[in-house]
């Protein structure tokens, strides 16, 4: 299959790809849960862009949300007919972004060298909130399709570009809503790509995720003056002992390795620690901290929680404290997409041809919406080339990566 005409078309449309990035960046799509106005304006801009460029078969699945000014959160599918209708080829991206971070006293955004919502170009890089997560993939998946249409090549199968809201804050108003409304659109035979996870050279095809367990530990002691520890039960000390014990025991007990994943072992990380007393000379009576656990799927999460409870009981007995634990998130990993699934084979072939690298299927500790599809028996794979700047100040996207991703998508669509 000669893909040179589509490759040349994509290279000739570099400026157009950057312009679409700029238009998306100018329209903040921050969820109401994160203090924003939602995704409506950005989704409307994107929908009109597709219509203006010849993709007019668009179906909407907006989700009611009274917190959004329009009362709705947008989701839509743009379809491009292929030589055969089934299986469909899906590219699933999200239009929402995370907030830029904290503001400085002068009103600028801390850590940013420019306005996060005005695209800035620096050589091969463009900078702005959302340019990588997930606009790089929005643009590359769209231009991969436009390249076929404008060069007269019909996709092998019907291509469906699904754009969803609410990925950054739980998917309730996004993919979960779409699956509830029209889960029948998807088939286990479909080729489903979620371009929202990857590495810098494009060699990672994500087919599996670890289980996720977030746990809060609320340690109660007895407050006292800093000079009278004999009258206190120091909650900070008890919490510190507990955190160290958890770190040691969890890693020792759940130590199995699986080279499919990176990193290959389960991880148990102390993360959030809440402030306790506001002054130096008071021994705190309460202390709260959290663990973020990413657990290999062959471990049952109840066994992890039971090990945590045993550690709490041990420290409580030693210190006189009383510890309560609360599960903030618990997501058991669904079955992995098979390494030889059609979506993996097609991606491997497209990446190999377009990028000249040898991709490999692997698992990650993070979470993507591919998990929601795998839970329903839909063999999805996540892939993109990633700058690794997602959720950071000065988030950036390599224009070269965006172009090469579009070349991969063109090959996937062409079959």
Secondary structure by P-SEA (a helix, b strand, c coil): ccaaaaaaaaaaaaaaaaaaaaaaaacccccccccccccaaaaaaaaaaaaaacccccccbbbbbccccccbbbbbbbbbbccccccbbbbbbbcccccccccccccccccccccccbbbbcccccccccccccaaaaaaaaaaaaaaaaaccccccbbbbbbbccccccccccaaaaaaacccccccccccccccccccccccccccccbbbbbbbbbbbbbbccccccccccaaaaaaaaaaaaaaaaaaaaccccccccccbbbbbbccccccccccccccccccbbbbbbccccccaaaaaaaaaaaaaaaaaaccbbbbbbbccccccccccccccaaaaaaaaaaaaaccbbbbbbccccccaaaaaaaaccbbbbbbbcccccccccccccaaaaaaaaaaaaaaaac
